[in-house]
Amino acid sequence: MEHQLQRREFLKTAFLGAGLLISEEQIGFAWQRCCTQSRALPVHPDNPSIVLHQDRCRNCGRCQNFCRNVITVFGQTVPHGEDACTHCGQCTLFCSRVISEKYHYPSVAEAINDPDKIVIASTAPAIRVALGEMYGLSPGTDVEGKIVASLKQLGVHDVLDATFSADLTVLEEASELLLRLDENNARSPLPMFTSCCPAWVRFVKLFYPHFLPHLSTTKSPMLIQGALVKTWFAQKTGIDPAKIVHIALAPCTAKKAEILLPAMNSAGISHGNPDMRDVDFALTCRELAYLLNDGKVDFLHMHDEPYSSLMGGGSGAGMIFGNTGGVMEATLRTAYKLLNDKNPPADFFNLTPVRGFDGVRQANVNLGKRAMNVAVVHGTGEARPLLDAIQSGTQKFDFVEVMACTGGCIGGGGQPVNSNMDETMLKQLRLNALYQRDDGKEIRLSCDNPEIKTIYSEFLGKPLGKKSEELLHIDSIHKSHDQVK
């Protein structure tokens, strides 16, 4: 918010001084005028995720071409009043000199140093195999234990693992998928699209709004984590939820927009305080390094420490959420067990048809009692032809996973920039590291995670139950995304 206000003050000062701006209300007009005179990608001053540093721009126009031709967002017609940005942040990787994420880490440092606040951080799978690059380590190096130790040294009260909430996402999403597939009890249309990538969800809202009812109503893992930190975790640990500042550590710039959505205050509503957010700040992987650097943490020499015992671990299925195809594979594992009341066959734990780096992968998967047509796509530019085919009826699927960023979360807009390595090789190393973690896990089914069983039996009740719907789902994804520009 501070940087947003600084940007608006800069615009006011600049344009008033030039005699171009006569009122606060004309800032938006001034921004549009400025952008038309520049070849930089136009980033609205109120963008919740990214910031344009115009003074560093050389007006080469490459960022505009990248967003137009690869991301397929810039230059597209959007609904009236909307900002033509999905918040994916891929432009920050393409031109990090000129465009950056909107920094939250100074505010996180303040919260850590506030004796009246209890800071709790949750880490996404993809950052643990990428953060090491900020310190000269090879891509794919797993620095999970060092992340936990570093955050605790800074003064973070508890460090949690978002693979826990990824397992919950799997249970809820698999249950929702099976309900949609039930011809006698279908509640929403097919195919069902995954909904855990906020940049993808915004892409749908801007360009394919007729597909909004097809999106799973299940929240993303990090937002599920936030809702439970301020309810279940607070209850079990005796912490006053009003004192908790929950930080999401993610590979994603779009998380910064997602945490601001009106529907992301489930815990606050349950406590009678709707102003309480489920997640208070979202830091990218890069920002985490900046935070540790400002705190003078000697990251490379930290001794590994474990996550907190509560909400501190997940299955192998939760781990691969960071990879393109990972959400699909994890969900199908549990869907098979829910449908057949037995573990899936061995090939479900290495579901090669949905793995890899092809832009679109399609497969017919045997779920025992029925077969399912599925598709996986990564990159919004790759998604358009598939969506058009589904819309025209030339292709039919039951379940589709879409990730806005190439490679999935491991290629997120908040990940380290590494100009010394081929992009595909870089992402493949990160992706392989998460698959290796899955392979080495004793528990590889989300529904077999004992802590997941506990939270359902003691708190949530059951997947798609009343409490689960209140905390883990979005009643109207149309409404919530209509309120974030």
Summary of the structure (lengths in Angstrom):
residues: 485
radius of gyration: 21.6
end to end distance: 15.1
largest distance: 72.0
contacts: 1719
relative contact order: 0.15
helix: 50%
strand: 10%
